[in-house]
Amino acid sequence: MHRRFLLVGLALALVAAGISPAAASESAETTVRPVRSCADLVRSYDVPDARTRVASAVVVPATATDPEHCAVKGTIEPNIGFELKLPTTTYRGRYLQYGCGGFCGAVMFFGQVFPECGPAFGDAAVAATDDGHEAPPEYVFDTKWAANNQQARDDYFFRAPHALSKVSKRIISVFYGAEPRKSYFSGCSNGGREALLLAQRYPHDFDGIIAGAPAFTYTGLIGYQAWLARNVIPQDKIVLLHGAVMKACDGLDGLVDGQLEDPRLCKFDPGSLAGQLTPDEIERARRLYAGPADHGVRLYPGGQAYGSELSWSSWIHPSPQFGEAIAAGLADNALKHLVYPIGKPHSSLATFEFTVREFRRLVPETVKANAMSLDLREFRRSGGKLIIWHGAGDQAIPVEGTLDYWQRLTGGRTPDWARLFVVPSIWHCQGGDTLTDFDPFKELVSWVEGGQAPHRVVASGRDAAGNVVRTRPVFPYPLRAKYDGSGSVDDAANFVAAPGFGFSDRIRWAGEDLYHRPGPVAP
C-alpha cells in the first residue's frame, strides 16, 4: 500500500537527536496518566465547526511495536472519519497527526505508528483521517464521491486535517485532563500538501510541521500526471535510458557513487541512444525530462529528474497492485470528477489538452486545494517550525516545484523557523536507487522542544532484505554533502557540508500568479 499512502514513519529517540538535558528531563518527568476511562470517550463532542461523534473507544494491549493504548474511532460532521490512538501508560504530552496520501479515502497510519520521540517508546498520541470520504478498497483512485458534492471536496481540499486537529485536542483534554503540550504534523505527497496548507491557513494548529514531497500546486499537478501517462516508455527502454544517464552524469557532482547529488547537473540527450530507442521513444523521453508546456509556457514547474528513470515504471506502467498506472489513475479520475467546478464541463486523461487555456479552467476549483501561499508570518510568530523535504529522484512530483516555492518563500535565504532538505536518489516519499529512507521527525522534535535547529539529517539506503547499506548526511538546502576523501562512500561519517551548485531555483510557469492568490477563508 505504500504507493497509495506515501510516507515513511520511522523515528529515533529524542535524546539521540540531541535535545538538551533540561528538555529531556522535563519530558521524562511529565508522564501523563488518563483521568477518564477509555470507554468514557464514546459520546458526542460539540467542537466548533467540527461536531463529532465517537463511535468506539477500546483499550488495545501492548505489542512489540505499539504501547497499550485507547483506540478511538469516530466521525466529524458531515463525513470525516478518523482514528485517534491514546497511550494509557507512556503518554508525555505530545500529539502527532499524520497526513493522507493520494485521494485519501481511508484512515491510514504510516511506518512506526507511535514514534520514539522521547525517552520512552510511544509517548505521543497519534491520529489520522480519511479526509471526508471512503474509497472502495478495490479501486483506490475512485473520485465519484466528489462529482456533485462540494462539501466532500472541501473536506478533502482543506477542512479535514484542521478539523481533526481540533477534535483530537478536545478528546485528548478529556482523556488526560489537558490538551497536548506540543503538537506535530507529518505528511508526504498529498499529506505534504496538507502540511503546508496547515502552516499557511491554520498557523496555530501545530508547533512543528513536516511537509514531504508536497503536492502543493494541485492546479498544475493533475495535468502533470496526465503528461506522464501520455508519454509512456517501455520498461526495457527505461532501464536502457537509466544506464546511459548514470554513465554520462554520475561523476558530475565530483563522486561516482551510483546517485546524482543534483540531477540538474546532467545534460544527457536521449537522442544519443538513436538506434536503441525509436524516434518516438526519444521524443517521449525528452518530453518527460522537460515537463508539459504550451508554446514555450511551462504548465508545471518541473519535469522528470535525470537519474530517476527506474522509478518511472512503477508510476507510468500498469501495476499489478492497482490494475493501472498510478499516473493514469490519478489524472483520469481527477479530471472526470474532482478538479473542475461542479456543473462545468469536465475532461479526462484521453481528452485533456496541455494548453494554458485548459490550465486556467482548472484554477477556480483547484485553488481551494493549493498550498501556495507565501505568507507564513503568523505561523512564524506563533513559534512554529517547518521542515520541507523532497527526494531529488521523485518521479511523481518533481523537486523543482518545491525549489521554486522555497525560493519565492525565502528569497534563497535560510530562515530561523524553516528548513528545506533535498535528498539525493530518493523517489516519491520513499525508495530509490541508493538512498531509500528519510525522516526528520526526531530533528523536528529537538528543534521545537530543545531549540536546536537541524544542521543535518541522515538518510539511509536499504537493500531488498531491509538491511541498511548506505547512510548519507543531508544538509539544509542549498548546502550539499561532499565526500571528505577517505573511508567508505556508504558511511555518512565521511561527508561534510559544502556549498550547492548555484542553480537558479525560480521557474517561470503558467501558475506563478497562484502564489499570491489567497485560499478560502476557513474557521
C-alpha positions as CSV (number, residue, x, y, z in Angstrom):
1,M,0.0,0.0,0.0
2,H,3.0,2.3,0.2
3,R,2.4,3.7,-3.3
4,R,-1.0,4.9,-2.2
5,F,-0.1,6.3,1.2
6,L,3.3,7.6,0.7
7,L,5.0,8.3,4.0
8,V,7.8,6.8,6.0
9,G,7.1,7.0,9.7
10,L,10.5,6.0,11.2
11,A,11.7,7.9,14.3
12,L,14.6,7.6,16.8
13,A,14.9,8.6,20.4
14,L,14.7,12.3,21.3
15,V,17.8,12.0,23.4
16,A,19.8,10.7,20.5
17,A,18.5,13.7,18.5
18,G,20.5,16.0,20.8
19,I,17.8,17.5,22.9
20,S,19.1,19.5,25.8
21,P,19.3,17.6,29.1
22,A,16.8,20.0,30.6
23,A,14.3,19.3,27.9
24,A,14.8,15.6,28.1
25,S,14.5,15.7,31.9
26,E,11.3,17.7,31.7
27,S,9.9,15.1,29.2
28,A,10.9,12.2,31.5
29,E,9.1,13.8,34.4
30,T,5.8,14.5,32.8
31,T,4.2,11.1,32.0
32,V,0.5,11.8,32.0
33,R,-2.0,9.2,33.1
34,P,-5.6,9.2,31.9
35,V,-8.2,10.8,34.1
36,R,-11.1,9.1,32.3
37,S,-11.6,5.5,31.2
38,C,-11.3,4.7,27.5
39,A,-14.9,3.7,27.3
40,D,-16.0,7.2,28.6
41,L,-14.8,8.7,25.4
42,V,-17.8,7.2,23.5
43,R,-20.1,10.2,23.1
44,S,-20.6,13.4,21.1
45,Y,-18.3,16.4,21.2
46,D,-19.6,19.9,20.4
47,V,-16.4,21.2,18.8
48,P,-16.9,24.5,16.9
49,D,-17.4,23.8,13.2
50,A,-16.4,20.2,13.8
51,R,-19.2,18.5,15.7
52,T,-18.0,14.9,16.4
53,R,-19.4,11.5,17.4
54,V,-17.0,8.9,18.8
55,A,-18.5,5.5,17.9
56,S,-16.0,3.3,19.7
57,A,-13.1,3.5,22.1
58,V,-11.4,0.3,23.3
59,V,-8.2,-0.5,25.1
60,V,-5.7,-2.3,22.8
61,P,-3.0,-4.3,24.6
62,A,0.7,-3.6,24.0
63,T,2.5,-5.4,21.2
64,A,6.1,-5.5,20.0
65,T,5.5,-2.3,18.0
66,D,2.7,-0.4,19.9
67,P,2.2,0.5,23.5
68,E,-1.1,-0.2,25.2
69,H,-3.5,2.5,24.0
70,C,-7.1,3.6,23.8
71,A,-8.2,3.2,20.1
72,V,-10.8,5.8,19.3
73,K,-12.8,5.8,16.1
74,G,-15.3,8.5,15.2
75,T,-16.8,10.8,12.6
76,I,-16.6,14.6,12.3
77,E,-19.7,16.0,10.7
78,P,-20.6,15.5,8.0
79,N,-18.5,12.5,7.0
80,I,-14.8,12.9,8.1
81,G,-13.8,9.5,9.5
82,F,-10.8,9.5,11.9
83,E,-8.9,7.3,14.4
84,L,-7.1,8.6,17.4
85,K,-4.7,6.3,19.5
86,L,-4.1,7.4,23.1
87,P,-1.3,5.7,25.1
88,T,-2.5,4.6,28.5
89,T,0.8,4.5,30.4
90,T,3.5,6.2,28.3
91,Y,1.9,9.5,27.1
92,R,4.1,12.6,27.7
93,G,2.0,15.4,26.3
94,R,2.8,15.1,22.6
95,Y,0.3,14.8,19.7
96,L,1.3,13.7,16.2
97,Q,-1.1,13.8,13.3
98,Y,-0.4,12.1,10.0
99,G,-1.3,13.4,6.5
100,C,-3.2,11.3,4.0
101,G,-1.9,10.3,0.5
102,G,-3.4,10.2,-2.9
103,F,-7.1,10.9,-3.0
104,C,-7.2,9.5,0.6
105,G,-10.5,7.7,1.3
106,A,-9.2,5.6,4.2
107,V,-7.7,6.1,7.6
108,M,-4.1,5.1,7.4
109,F,-1.1,5.3,9.8
110,F,2.4,5.0,8.4
111,G,5.5,3.1,9.3
112,Q,6.1,3.0,13.0
113,V,2.7,4.4,14.2
114,F,3.9,5.5,17.6
115,P,7.2,7.4,17.1
116,E,10.0,7.2,19.6
117,C,10.3,10.9,20.1
118,G,11.2,10.9,23.8
119,P,12.9,8.9,26.5
120,A,10.2,6.2,26.3
121,F,8.5,4.4,23.4
122,G,5.0,5.5,22.4
123,D,4.9,8.8,24.3
124,A,2.7,10.6,21.8
125,A,-1.0,10.4,20.9
126,V,-1.4,9.9,17.2
127,A,-4.3,10.4,14.7
128,A,-5.2,10.2,11.1
129,T,-8.3,10.9,8.9
130,D,-9.8,9.7,5.7
131,D,-10.3,13.3,4.6
132,G,-14.0,13.1,4.5
133,H,-14.9,10.1,2.3
134,E,-14.4,6.4,1.8
135,A,-12.9,4.9,-1.3
136,P,-13.7,1.4,-2.3
137,P,-10.7,-0.9,-1.3
138,E,-10.7,-2.4,-4.8
139,Y,-10.2,0.9,-6.5
140,V,-8.1,3.5,-4.7
141,F,-8.3,6.1,-7.4
142,D,-12.1,6.5,-7.1
143,T,-13.3,10.1,-7.1
144,K,-17.0,9.6,-7.7
145,W,-17.6,10.9,-4.2
146,A,-16.5,14.4,-5.5
147,A,-18.6,14.5,-8.6
148,N,-21.5,16.5,-7.2
149,N,-20.6,17.1,-3.5
150,Q,-18.8,20.4,-2.8
151,Q,-18.7,19.6,0.9
152,A,-16.8,16.4,0.3
153,R,-14.4,18.2,-2.0
154,D,-13.8,21.0,0.6
155,D,-13.2,18.4,3.3
156,Y,-10.6,16.8,1.2
157,F,-9.1,20.0,-0.2
158,F,-8.6,21.8,3.1
159,R,-11.0,21.2,6.0
160,A,-10.4,17.6,7.3
161,P,-6.8,18.0,8.7
162,H,-7.7,21.2,10.5
163,A,-11.0,19.8,11.9
164,L,-9.2,16.6,13.1
165,S,-6.6,18.8,14.9
166,K,-9.3,20.5,16.9
167,V,-11.2,17.3,17.6
168,S,-8.1,15.3,18.7
169,K,-7.1,18.0,21.1
170,R,-10.6,18.1,22.6
171,I,-10.6,14.3,23.1
172,I,-7.1,14.4,24.5
173,S,-8.1,17.0,27.0
174,V,-11.0,14.9,28.2
175,F,-8.9,11.7,28.4
176,Y,-5.8,13.1,30.1
177,G,-7.2,16.3,31.7
178,A,-5.2,18.7,29.5
179,E,-4.5,19.5,25.8
180,P,-1.2,18.3,24.4
181,R,1.9,20.1,25.4
182,K,3.2,20.1,21.8
183,S,1.5,19.2,18.6
184,Y,3.1,17.9,15.3
185,F,2.0,17.1,11.8
186,S,3.8,14.9,9.3
187,G,2.8,14.1,5.8
188,C,4.2,13.3,2.3
189,S,2.7,13.8,-1.2
190,N,-0.9,14.9,-0.6
191,G,0.0,14.7,3.1
192,G,2.8,17.1,2.3
193,R,0.3,19.5,0.7
194,E,-1.8,19.2,3.8
195,A,1.2,20.1,5.9
196,L,2.0,23.3,4.0
197,L,-1.7,24.2,3.9
198,L,-1.9,23.9,7.7
199,A,1.1,26.2,8.2
200,Q,-0.4,28.7,5.8
201,R,-4.1,28.7,6.7
202,Y,-4.2,27.3,10.2
203,P,-0.9,28.6,11.7
204,H,-1.9,27.9,15.3
205,D,-2.8,24.2,14.9
206,F,0.7,22.7,15.2
207,D,4.0,23.6,16.8
208,G,6.1,21.6,14.3
209,I,5.2,20.5,10.7
210,I,6.9,18.2,8.2
211,A,6.0,18.6,4.6
212,G,7.4,15.8,2.5
213,A,7.3,16.0,-1.4
214,P,4.4,18.4,-1.1
215,A,1.7,18.2,-3.8
216,F,1.2,21.9,-3.1
217,T,0.3,23.1,-6.6
218,Y,-2.8,21.0,-7.2
219,T,-3.7,23.1,-10.3
220,G,-0.6,22.0,-12.2
221,L,0.0,18.6,-10.7
222,I,-3.1,16.8,-12.1
223,G,-2.1,17.9,-15.6
224,Y,1.4,16.7,-14.9
225,Q,0.1,13.2,-14.1
226,A,-1.7,13.3,-17.4
227,W,1.6,14.3,-19.1
228,L,3.4,11.3,-17.5
229,A,0.6,8.9,-18.5
230,R,0.6,10.2,-22.2
231,N,4.4,9.7,-22.6
232,V,4.9,6.0,-21.6
233,I,8.2,4.3,-22.5
234,P,8.6,0.5,-22.5
235,Q,10.2,-0.9,-19.4
236,D,13.3,-2.3,-21.1
237,K,13.9,1.1,-22.7
238,I,13.6,2.8,-19.3
239,V,16.4,0.5,-17.9
240,L,18.5,1.3,-21.0
241,L,17.9,5.1,-20.6
242,H,18.8,4.9,-16.9
243,G,22.1,3.2,-17.5
244,A,23.0,5.7,-20.2
245,V,22.1,8.7,-17.9
246,M,24.2,7.3,-15.0
247,K,27.2,6.6,-17.2
248,A,27.1,10.1,-18.5
249,C,26.3,12.0,-15.3
250,D,27.2,10.1,-12.2
251,G,30.6,11.8,-11.7
252,L,29.5,15.3,-12.4
253,D,29.0,16.1,-8.7
254,G,32.6,15.0,-8.0
255,L,31.9,11.4,-6.9
256,V,31.0,8.3,-8.7
257,D,28.6,6.6,-6.2
258,G,25.5,5.5,-8.1
259,Q,23.5,8.6,-7.3
260,L,23.2,12.2,-8.6
261,E,23.7,14.8,-5.9
262,D,21.8,17.3,-8.1
263,P,20.1,16.0,-11.3
264,R,20.2,19.4,-12.8
265,L,23.9,19.0,-13.5
266,C,23.1,16.3,-16.1
267,K,22.5,17.4,-19.7
268,F,22.0,14.0,-21.2
269,D,20.2,13.9,-24.6
270,P,18.1,10.8,-25.2
271,G,18.9,11.3,-28.9
272,S,22.3,9.8,-28.2
273,L,20.5,6.4,-28.0
274,A,19.3,6.6,-31.5
275,G,19.2,3.0,-32.9
276,Q,18.4,1.7,-29.4
277,L,15.4,3.9,-28.8
278,T,12.9,4.5,-31.6
279,P,12.4,8.2,-32.7
280,D,9.1,8.2,-30.8
281,E,10.7,6.9,-27.6
282,I,13.4,9.5,-27.9
283,E,10.8,12.3,-28.2
284,R,8.8,10.8,-25.3
285,A,11.9,10.8,-23.1
286,R,12.7,14.4,-24.0
287,R,9.1,15.4,-23.1
288,L,9.3,13.6,-19.8
289,Y,12.5,15.4,-18.8
290,A,11.2,18.8,-20.0
291,G,7.7,18.6,-18.5
292,P,4.5,19.9,-20.1
293,A,4.4,23.2,-21.9
294,D,2.2,25.2,-24.3
295,H,4.2,27.1,-27.0
296,G,7.1,27.7,-24.6
297,V,5.0,28.4,-21.5
298,R,5.6,25.7,-18.8
299,L,2.4,24.2,-17.4
300,Y,4.2,22.8,-14.4
301,P,7.4,24.0,-12.7
302,G,9.4,20.8,-13.3
303,G,10.0,17.6,-15.3
304,Q,11.3,14.1,-14.6
305,A,14.7,14.2,-13.0
306,Y,17.7,12.7,-14.6
307,G,18.6,9.6,-12.7
308,S,15.0,8.9,-11.6
309,E,14.2,6.6,-14.6
310,L,13.9,3.3,-12.7
311,S,11.1,4.7,-10.7
312,W,9.1,5.6,-13.8
313,S,8.0,2.1,-14.3
314,S,6.1,2.0,-11.1
315,W,4.3,5.2,-12.0
316,I,3.6,5.2,-15.7
317,H,3.2,1.4,-16.3
318,P,0.2,-0.6,-15.2
319,S,0.7,-2.0,-11.7
320,P,-0.5,-5.5,-10.6
321,Q,-1.3,-3.9,-7.3
322,F,-3.6,-1.2,-8.7
323,G,-4.6,-2.6,-12.1
324,E,-3.5,0.5,-13.9
325,A,-0.6,3.0,-13.9
326,I,-0.7,5.4,-10.9
327,A,-0.3,8.5,-13.0
328,A,-3.1,7.4,-15.3
329,G,-5.4,6.6,-12.4
330,L,-4.8,9.9,-10.6
331,A,-5.1,12.0,-13.8
332,D,-8.2,10.4,-15.3
333,N,-10.3,10.3,-12.1
334,A,-9.3,13.8,-11.0
335,L,-10.2,15.2,-14.4
336,K,-13.5,13.4,-14.5
337,H,-14.9,14.2,-11.1
338,L,-12.7,16.5,-8.9
339,V,-10.8,19.4,-10.4
340,Y,-13.3,21.3,-12.5
341,P,-16.2,23.3,-10.8
342,I,-19.3,21.2,-10.2
343,G,-21.7,21.7,-13.2
344,K,-18.9,22.9,-15.5
345,P,-17.6,20.8,-18.5
346,H,-15.0,18.2,-17.3
347,S,-12.2,16.4,-19.1
348,S,-10.4,13.0,-18.9
349,L,-7.0,11.6,-19.5
350,A,-7.9,10.8,-23.1
351,T,-9.2,14.3,-23.9
352,F,-7.1,16.7,-21.7
353,E,-5.3,19.4,-23.6
354,F,-2.0,20.7,-22.5
355,T,-2.7,24.3,-23.0
356,V,-2.7,27.5,-20.9
357,R,-6.4,27.8,-21.6
358,E,-7.1,24.4,-20.1
359,F,-4.8,25.2,-17.2
360,R,-6.9,28.3,-16.4
361,R,-10.1,26.2,-16.5
362,L,-8.7,24.2,-13.6
363,V,-7.9,27.2,-11.4
364,P,-11.4,28.1,-9.9
365,E,-11.7,24.7,-8.2
366,T,-8.1,23.6,-7.6
367,V,-7.1,26.9,-5.9
368,K,-9.1,25.6,-2.9
369,A,-6.6,22.7,-2.7
370,N,-3.4,24.6,-3.5
371,A,-1.0,25.3,-0.6
372,M,0.9,28.1,-2.5
373,S,0.6,31.0,-0.1
374,L,3.9,32.8,0.6
375,D,2.6,34.4,3.7
376,L,3.6,32.3,6.7
377,R,4.2,35.2,9.0
378,E,1.6,34.1,11.5
379,F,3.0,30.6,11.7
380,R,6.4,32.0,12.4
381,R,5.0,34.5,15.0
382,S,3.3,31.6,16.8
383,G,6.7,29.9,17.2
384,G,6.0,27.2,14.5
385,K,8.8,25.2,13.0
386,L,8.6,23.9,9.4
387,I,10.7,21.2,7.7
388,I,10.1,20.7,4.0
389,W,11.9,17.8,2.3
390,H,11.9,16.3,-1.2
391,G,13.6,13.4,-2.9
392,A,15.7,14.6,-5.9
393,G,14.6,11.5,-7.8
394,D,10.9,12.0,-7.3
395,Q,9.0,10.5,-10.3
396,A,5.6,11.8,-9.2
397,I,6.2,15.4,-8.0
398,P,9.3,16.9,-9.4
399,V,11.5,18.5,-6.8
400,E,11.9,21.6,-9.0
401,G,8.5,22.8,-8.0
402,T,9.4,22.7,-4.3
403,L,12.6,24.5,-5.0
404,D,10.6,27.2,-6.9
405,Y,8.3,27.6,-3.9
406,W,11.2,27.8,-1.4
407,Q,13.0,30.4,-3.5
408,R,9.8,32.6,-3.5
409,L,9.2,32.0,0.1
410,T,12.7,32.7,1.5
411,G,14.4,34.6,-1.3
412,G,17.2,32.0,-1.2
413,R,18.0,32.6,2.5
414,T,17.6,30.1,5.3
415,P,15.1,31.4,7.8
416,D,15.3,30.8,11.5
417,W,11.9,28.9,11.5
418,A,12.1,26.7,8.4
419,R,14.5,24.3,6.7
420,L,14.5,22.5,3.3
421,F,16.2,19.2,2.7
422,V,16.7,17.8,-0.8
423,V,17.6,14.1,-0.6
424,P,19.6,12.7,-3.5
425,S,18.3,9.5,-5.1
426,I,15.1,9.1,-3.2
427,W,11.9,8.6,-5.3
428,H,8.4,9.7,-4.3
429,C,8.5,9.7,-0.5
430,Q,10.5,6.5,-0.2
431,G,12.5,4.1,-2.2
432,G,15.4,4.9,-4.5
433,D,18.5,3.6,-6.3
434,T,20.8,4.1,-3.4
435,L,19.1,6.1,-0.6
436,T,15.6,4.9,0.2
437,D,14.5,6.4,3.6
438,F,14.4,9.9,5.1
439,D,12.5,11.0,8.2
440,P,13.4,14.3,10.0
441,F,10.8,13.8,12.8
442,K,13.3,13.5,15.7
443,E,15.1,16.6,14.4
444,L,11.8,18.5,14.4
445,V,11.0,17.5,18.0
446,S,14.5,18.6,19.0
447,W,14.0,21.9,17.3
448,V,10.6,22.6,18.8
449,E,11.3,21.4,22.3
450,G,15.0,21.9,22.6
451,G,15.6,25.0,20.4
452,Q,18.2,23.2,18.2
453,A,17.6,23.9,14.5
454,P,18.6,20.8,12.4
455,H,22.0,21.2,10.8
456,R,21.8,17.8,9.1
457,V,19.6,14.7,8.8
458,V,20.9,11.3,7.9
459,A,19.2,9.5,5.1
460,S,19.7,5.7,4.7
461,G,19.6,3.2,1.9
462,R,18.3,-0.3,2.4
463,D,18.6,-3.5,0.4
464,A,15.8,-5.8,-0.6
465,A,16.2,-7.6,2.8
466,G,15.8,-4.3,4.7
467,N,19.4,-4.0,5.7
468,V,20.9,-0.5,5.8
469,V,23.7,-0.5,3.2
470,R,24.3,3.3,2.9
471,T,23.9,6.3,5.1
472,R,24.4,9.9,3.9
473,P,24.0,13.2,5.6
474,V,21.6,15.7,4.1
475,F,22.2,19.3,4.9
476,P,19.8,22.3,4.8
477,Y,19.4,23.5,1.2
478,P,21.3,24.9,-0.6
479,L,24.2,23.0,1.2
480,R,25.1,19.6,-0.1
481,A,27.1,16.6,1.2
482,K,30.7,16.3,-0.1
483,Y,32.9,13.3,0.3
484,D,35.9,14.1,2.5
485,G,38.2,11.8,0.5
486,S,38.6,8.9,3.0
487,G,36.6,5.9,4.0
488,S,33.5,4.3,2.6
489,V,31.2,6.4,0.4
490,D,28.4,4.4,2.1
491,D,29.1,5.9,5.5
492,A,27.6,9.3,6.5
493,A,30.6,10.0,8.7
494,N,32.8,10.5,5.7
495,F,30.9,13.5,4.3
496,V,30.9,17.2,5.1
497,A,28.7,20.2,4.2
498,A,29.7,22.1,1.1
499,P,28.0,24.9,-0.9
500,G,25.5,23.9,-3.5
501,F,25.9,24.1,-7.2
502,G,24.5,27.6,-7.6
503,F,21.4,26.9,-9.8
504,S,18.6,29.4,-10.1
505,D,15.6,27.9,-8.5
506,R,12.9,30.3,-9.6
507,I,10.9,29.0,-12.5
508,R,8.7,30.9,-15.0
509,W,5.5,29.0,-15.5
510,A,1.8,29.4,-16.1
511,G,0.8,29.3,-12.4
512,E,3.1,32.0,-11.0
513,D,0.1,34.2,-10.2
514,L,-1.3,31.5,-7.9
515,Y,1.4,32.0,-5.4
516,H,-0.3,35.3,-4.5
517,R,-3.9,34.0,-4.6
518,P,-5.4,33.5,-1.1
519,G,-7.1,30.3,-0.2
520,P,-10.7,30.2,1.0
521,V,-11.3,31.8,4.4
522,A,-11.9,28.9,6.8
523,P,-12.6,28.7,10.6
